[in-house]
Amino acid sequence: MHELKQRNKTKENMHSVVSSVSLGDHPTVLNNKLILIATIGLFKTCVGTAVLSMPKAISNSGLVIFPILLFGFSVGAHYGCWLVAKTLDIIGRDDMDPAKVGEFSGGKYGKWFALTMCVLDPWGSTIAFFSTLADIIRPLLEEHHLFGEGTIWTSHGTVILALAVAVFPLMLSTKISEISWVNTLGVISLLAFTIGVLVNTIQHNIGLSGAPLGSADTNAVVALTVIAFAYDGGQLNVFPYYRDLPSPASGFKGDKLALISGLANYAGACCYFLVAILAYSTYRDDTKDDVLNNFGNSSFIYVTIKITFAISLLLTIPLTLFECTAVLREHVFSENKWTNIALNLALIGTAAIIASFVPSMYSAFAYVGATTATAWTMILPPLWFIFTVKEAYREGGINDGNEEEDELTEGGESNIQEETPLFVKNPSLPPKPSKIQLGCAWVFMITGCCAVPFFIYSTAI
């Protein structure tokens, strides 16, 4: 019964994806549209509010060290996405989520650990998003006397509450393809923001002469944790796009998704570097933790930069919390409309309340990057990959190709339980990963485990 329910649910998911694009599309056109949707979505996940702290990060780490850290972590983030995608290929199911993969690789403890991380990480990011948005909107309202300076209407809490109410309707979609227009509009707003920063640099650039090339103190480590936060969420959002993308005629879905995530990660790194170098060359030692604080509120170009980024950031929140609510509905609560509304209301409400007390955006980014973001990038993906390979390819395991015959009781009835196992044989198992691939996964995971306490210590001091 359980297996039949899962099959029906998978069919419904795929039918919804097809319907949301166009029922009249040719399969090739449909596939290309879904790939484009996934590419835009993963890019938008990569490039979010952390772009505001990149100029400060390059100021703290130096002109040479910063791009090394940035593109190095971009490679690591892509590798984490590749590990997740390959793990899903090995399991061979289109309805997987982080909790199910955690259960497959680590039993019930692995399931609940993955579920906890799946909730805390995007929820912590949403807190940082709300805090940043309030810091952008409040000065604009006060500067232009829309509600008066120092009134309750321009208070930090009121602005965050208004933002939460505005984004809440976008949180209620249960298929990630249904909010593809949100990601597209967010990317357009981000492009407008980048153009605005470029125009500002052309007008006020003071150059990079004498700028430090590198720094070896704790500021550089904190800059790395901010970069880690920048790539937070990419591995988590591999899951919904893996569920939505159709299986290719040849090869494996994970290979294509790994390529898409790579394009998104490296395009995001280029965007981060461009904004960082432009803003730093304009403000140098006066670069703020949030580069928008370097901009005034009266100039048209400054106001445009802030509004376009605020729109882009607000539209990031539905994508950030999507997999979080999906996992909670699947494993903790129930799959219905009212549960979805209540979960999103609880997550948005608590994030908005806590955001009212966050003192520094840069500090918030650093702590999230040092903990959950590093775990999602460098610990969970290789852990899942290693133990999934161990289980799937072991002799006598679920994917060894041996079908056991039903054992019969004395009465001639099958003794197989009515409830089928969650993980069954994958009929199209990929080739077994090499020892080098497994070794790289082990090194990556151990590095992540060592990095977390070091990052936390460096951020704290």
Buried (B, 14 or more C-beta within 10 A) or exposed (E): EEEEEBEEBBEEBBEBBBEBBEEEBEEEEBBEBBBEBBBBBBBBBBBBBBBBBBBBBBBBBBBEBBBEBBBEBBEBBBBBBBBBBBBBBBBBBBBBBBBBBBBBBBEEEBBBBBBEBBBBBBBBBBBBBBBBBBBBBBBBBBBEEEBEEEEEEBBBBBBBBBBBEEBBEBBBBBBBBBBBEBBBBBBBBBEBBBBBBBBBBEEEEEEEEEBEEEBEEBBBBBBBBBBBBBBBBBBBBBBBBBBBBBBEEEEBBBBBBBBBBBEBBBBBBBBBBBBBBBBBBBBBEEBBBBBBBBBEBEEEBBBBBBBBBBBBBBBBBBBBBBBBBBBBBBBEBEEEEEBBEEBBBEBBEEBBBBBBEBEEBBBBBBBBBBBBBBBBBBBBBBBBBBBBBEBBBEEEBBBEEEEEEEEEEEEEEEEEEEEBEBBBBBEEBBEEBEEEBBEBBBEBBEBBBEBBEBBBEBBEE
